Amino acid sequence: MNEQGLWELFCKTGLPAAWLAVAGQRQENEARWKEPAKTAFQPKIKQV
């Protein structure tokens, strides 16, 4: 099967939508790890 046939099969099976959903979820998960934890206890910062 040539490359064009593979792309047609890929698009007909709905895999592009599934791949985009998985990639988006992965980006959201990575973004959460980069944010600082949100807790009720915050450090007291003294103003000088």
C-alpha positions as CSV (number, residue, x, y, z in Angstrom):
1,M,0.0,0.0,0.0
2,N,1.4,3.4,-0.9
3,E,1.6,6.4,1.5
4,Q,-1.6,8.0,0.1
5,G,-3.6,4.8,0.8
6,L,-2.3,4.7,4.4
7,W,-3.4,8.3,4.9
8,E,-6.9,7.5,3.5
9,L,-7.2,4.5,5.8
10,F,-6.0,6.5,8.8
11,C,-8.6,9.2,8.1
12,K,-11.5,6.8,7.5
13,T,-11.0,4.9,10.7
14,G,-11.3,8.0,12.9
15,L,-7.8,7.7,14.2
16,P,-6.9,11.4,13.7
17,A,-9.6,12.5,16.2
18,A,-8.6,9.9,18.7
19,W,-4.9,10.8,18.3
20,L,-5.7,14.5,18.8
21,A,-7.8,13.7,21.9
22,V,-4.9,11.7,23.5
23,A,-2.4,14.4,22.6
24,G,-4.6,17.1,24.2
25,Q,-5.1,15.1,27.3
26,R,-1.3,14.5,27.6
27,Q,-0.7,18.2,27.3
28,E,-3.2,19.0,30.0
29,N,-1.6,16.4,32.4
30,E,1.8,17.8,31.8
31,A,0.6,21.4,32.4
32,R,-0.8,20.3,35.8
33,W,2.6,19.1,36.9
34,K,4.2,22.4,36.1
35,E,1.8,24.4,38.3
36,P,2.6,24.8,42.0
37,A,0.4,22.8,44.3
38,K,-2.7,24.7,45.6
39,T,-3.1,24.1,49.3
40,A,-4.8,25.9,52.2
41,F,-1.4,26.5,53.8
42,Q,0.6,29.2,52.2
43,P,4.1,30.4,53.4
44,K,4.1,33.7,55.3
45,I,6.3,36.2,53.4
46,K,7.6,39.0,55.5
47,Q,7.6,42.5,53.8
48,V,10.8,44.3,54.4
